[in-house]
Amino acid sequence: MRTRPATGPDSGGGPMTSERTGTGAAGRAGGRTGGRRLLRVLGAGVAVAALAACANVPAGPGAATLGTAAAPGPGAPQADPGLSERLAAQVSGDAAFAHLQELERIAAAHGGNRAVGTPGYDASVDYVSSTLREAGFEVQTPSFDVRTFTANDARLTVADAPVPTEVLSFSPATPPGGLTAPLSVLPRTPQDPTPGCEAEDYAGIRAGSIAVVERGVCSFGQKSQLAGAAGAGAVIIVNTEDAALPATLGETPGVVPTAAVQKTAGEALRDGQQATLLLATTIQKQTSRNVIAETSTGDPDRVVMAGAHLDSVPEGAGINDNGSGSAALLDVAQKLGAAPPAGQKVRFAWWGAEEIGLVGATRYVESLSEQDRARLALYLNFDMVGSPNAGYLVYDGDDSDGLGGQPGPAGSETAEQVLTDALVAAGVQGPEGTAFDGRSDYGPFIEAGVPAGGLFTGAEEKKTPEQAQKWGGTAGQSYDSCYHTPCDGLSNIDRTALDRNVTAMGSAIGRFAEDLTGIPPR
């Protein structure tokens, strides 16, 4: 899970495009309970929400007053104020787990993964689509062009000694024999929380050199682009811990060959050392698909959208990342049904190509007209909701926790509060914030001005002692030690976390389908 277009920071589930530090935003956050603060109801007005460009649904009537549904047509169900509680009671971790079993079966039958451009991903699209159609939904699977990436070789030699390295996805290749040049190590200053994120950070580097920069808060693509613009021939990203750095440059233009090293190896690199970096990579164009389905009832001018990415990384079946969010969302859609008694239309999305740069979600948002974007009242994102050493994390909609991300558009704080309260009601003690740092499919919606929120149980970052005390699990270990690896299978799912999260998802989606109080007009 994690990625925004490769311009965003890195936080949790798709390929990392950004660079937040290894301690993690969630780990730095102080505990926040469901009663963190009371939200004032935002002024009544017109709330609008969006039709998918591919949905073939005509534009609805004019906007409705915030908190009230548009007048239903003859025979249409009235909005039911009990929808949220009923949906929360009907969804279940067991039902979501049954979908995960099918996704693992699909991966096992198709080379062990469900990555973009593979038969395993196409079979996952077919499974989700057929399940939705059986539940009464009309389903679209709009296609989009996507670049795929293959790394054939990655080698780094410094002062005639090999240094373990890994290539960032969508890195250009070096010349066939590699790039030999001196290192230009950017100064490491604790006072600078954004290393390598501004053009001035690269002032004075040697033309043609290999820039060495620490991981930080901006996207990897931004670092590579800035270094290239300053004359660097390549970039080495130094991780903030001794761990692999599964990351991507996404679709950032103007990048140069970019690799990563672990913390200890990076700290040994010195300015002026002679180095040779060889990266053999292949970038191809392919076609992938999203899955889109929406309710036939509810105001088409105020659409509540909920999404999860369906693709895995090539390394494994991706059962937590993000089979868990996809399966939980599929159960919510089934239990809500295609014609619920809702004030707002509810649109569900399963995104393709998240793991290589949020491509499916980005293409979808780009495909919407300005009017259709304005109809989107809210987007809720669910990426990794069954991590084995689970955290209970809610996107910090207003950046009130100071986690290093960005605040979402107005109304995101309401989504945060509703989701926090829903987790508490599901039995979670003190859910905490996680930053809107751009590593999952909410990124393009935020950029388009759509309020957003979501749930996340953590990826490669480590659980703190305080979190382990209140949530259980093991302090000092990753939330998901199988993140982006072959061991991300059914045994990698915490059934309790999955059950609590799908319950909270049902509660929150039902609440906003009933009532958009707190989500201002746009």
Secondary structure, 3 states (H helix, E strand, C coil): CCCCCCCCCCCCCCCECECCCCCCHHHHCCCCCCCCCCCCCCCCCEECCCCCCCCCCCCCCCCEECCCCCCCCCCCCCCCCCHHHHHHHHCCHHHHHHHHHHHHHHHHHCCCCCECCCHHHHHHHHHHHHHHHHCCCCEECCEEEEEEEEEEEEEEEECCEEECCEECECCCCCCCCCEEEEEEECCCCCCCCCCCCCHHHHCCCCCCCEEEEECCCCEHHHHHHHHHHCCCCEEEEECCCCCCCCEECCCCCCCCCEEEECHHHHHCCCCCCEEEEEEEEEEEEEEEECEEEECCCCEEEEEEEEEEECCECCCCCCHHHHHHHHHHHHHHHHHHCCCCCCCEEEEEEEECCHHHCCHHHHHHHHHCCHHHHHCEEEEEEECCCCCCCCCCEEECCCCCCCCCCCCCCCCHHHHHHHHHHHHHHCCCCCCEEECCCCCCCCHHHHHCCCCEEEEECCCCCECCHHHHHHHCCCCCCECCCCCCCCCCCHHHCCHHHHHHHHHHHHHHHHHHHHCCCCCCCC
